[in-house]
Amino acid sequence: MDKNVRSADVSRATSETEIKISLVLDGSGKAAVSTGIGFLDHMLTAFARHGGFDLTLNCRGDLEVDGHHTVEDIGICLGQALRQCIGDGTGIGRYGNAFIPMDEALVQVVVDLCGRSFVTHNLKFPQERVGDLDSCLIVEFLRAFAVNAGITVHVRQLAGFNTHHLIEALFKALAYALNQAVKVVDQERVLSTKGKLDL
C-alpha cells in the first residue's frame, strides 16, 4: 500500500442534494467545507483538522425542507470516500479508540474498520438544536457514515449537558479514533485471522 495516494473523490446528485467530496487520509488537516449548515461546517472542519485528513466538501441541499437530507447524504458520501481510501484494508491498524473532553462533556468513540457496518451509542442531547442543526440528525449522520464506510462505531457519552460541547467532542473523538485505525502499520498483511477484511 502506498499511503501517499490514499484519496477519494465522491459525488452524489439526487432531487434532494448535490454533493462533492474529496478526502485525503494522509493530509495535514486542511478543510474547505460548505454544507449550508454552519454548525455542521464547523464540525466537519474539526473532524478534518483533528483527524489529519484533507477534506473538501460542497453540498447544496433542500434546506427549505429541513437539514435531514443534507446531513444524511453527507454521511453517505463521507463514508463512501473513507471506504475507497482504505481499499481492501491491507496494512492498516484497523482499530481506533479516543476519549475527548470538551469542558463538562466527555465522549468516547471506538472504531473497527472491519467491513461490517454497525453503530451503537447512548447519546442524549439536552438541546434540540445547535445553531441551524437539529441535534437528532447527528445519529443519522453516524449511521449513514458507518454503513457506507463498512465500519463498526461505538459511541459513549460519559459526561456532559451542553449539546454543542457533546457534538463537538463526538466529532473530534471520531476523528482521532479513525486517525489511529487508518494508520499503515504493516505494508503486506491484513490485520485479521481470516486473511481479509470484508471490504
C-alpha positions, -999 to 999 in steps of 0.1 A, spaced: 0 0 0 13 35 -9 0 56 19 7 88 -1 -22 81 -25 -50 72 -1 -75 96 -15 -110 95 -29 -135 117 -48 -172 111 -44 -202 128 -60 -239 123 -53 -268 140 -71 -304 135 -62 -336 156 -62 -327 164 -26 -289 171 -26 -259 176 -47 -226 167 -30 -190 166 -40 -164 154 -16 -126 150 -18 -109 131 10 -72 126 16 -63 104 46 -27 113 48 -32 150 48 -24 179 70 -59 187 84 -69 212 58 -106 216 52 -129 236 28 -164 228 38 -197 243 27 -229 225 36 -254 253 41 -255 244 78 -230 265 97 -226 242 127 -221 212 105 -194 230 86 -177 237 119 -179 200 130 -166 186 97 -138 212 97 -129 200 132 -131 164 120 -106 170 93 -83 190 115 -81 166 143 -80 135 121 -52 149 100 -74 145 69 -77 169 40 -113 174 32 -131 194 5 -168 192 7 -196 211 -11 -232 204 -7 -264 220 -20 -294 205 -2 -331 211 2 -327 231 34 -360 247 28 -375 214 39 -350 207 68 -315 195 73 -322 158 73 -313 150 36 -282 172 37 -268 157 69 -276 121 60 -263 123 24 -231 139 36 -227 109 59 -232 86 30 -207 103 8 -180 107 35 -184 70 44 -180 60 7 -149 82 5 -134 66 35 -141 31 22 -124 39 -11 -94 53 7 -87 22 28 -93 -2 -1 -91 -38 10 -76 -28 44 -41 -42 37 -17 -26 62 -40 -5 83 -41 -7 121 -79 -13 118 -89 -3 154 -91 31 170 -102 44 204 -104 80 216 -117 99 246 -123 136 240 -133 161 267 -148 195 260 -154 214 292 -181 194 311 -186 169 282 -166 137 277 -172 114 247 -155 81 237 -155 67 202 -142 33 193 -140 21 157 -132 -11 138 -126 -8 101 -137 -44 97 -161 -42 67 -191 -48 89 -214 -19 95 -227 -13 130 -234 17 152 -243 18 189 -245 48 211 -260 63 242 -262 99 231 -287 122 248 -287 158 236 -304 182 260 -309 209 234 -329 202 203 -308 224 181 -273 238 179 -273 268 156 -291 257 125 -285 219 131 -312 196 146 -293 176 172 -312 144 163 -295 144 129 -261 136 144 -272 100 148 -285 99 112 -250 111 101 -232 85 121 -255 57 108 -251 68 72 -213 72 76 -207 38 92 -230 19 68 -213 33 37 -178 31 51 -184 -5 62 -172 1 98 -182 -5 134 -186 25 156 -193 26 193 -200 60 209 -203 65 246 -214 98 262 -197 97 295 -205 132 308 -220 164 296 -251 186 294 -242 212 267 -252 199 233 -226 219 214 -199 205 236 -212 169 233 -214 170 195 -180 187 191 -164 161 214 -180 134 194 -167 146 160 -132 151 174 -132 117 191 -144 101 158 -115 119 140 -88 107 165 -101 71 165 -102 70 127 -67 85 126 -54 56 146 -74 30 127 -62 41 92 -25 43 100 -3 20 80 13 -5 104 22 -33 80 26 -29 43 18 -65 35 -7 -80 58 -44 -76 67 -50 -75 104 -74 -104 106 -70 -142 112 -93 -146 81 -67 -130 60 -90 -104 47 -114 -77 58 -149 -78 44 -145 -46 24 
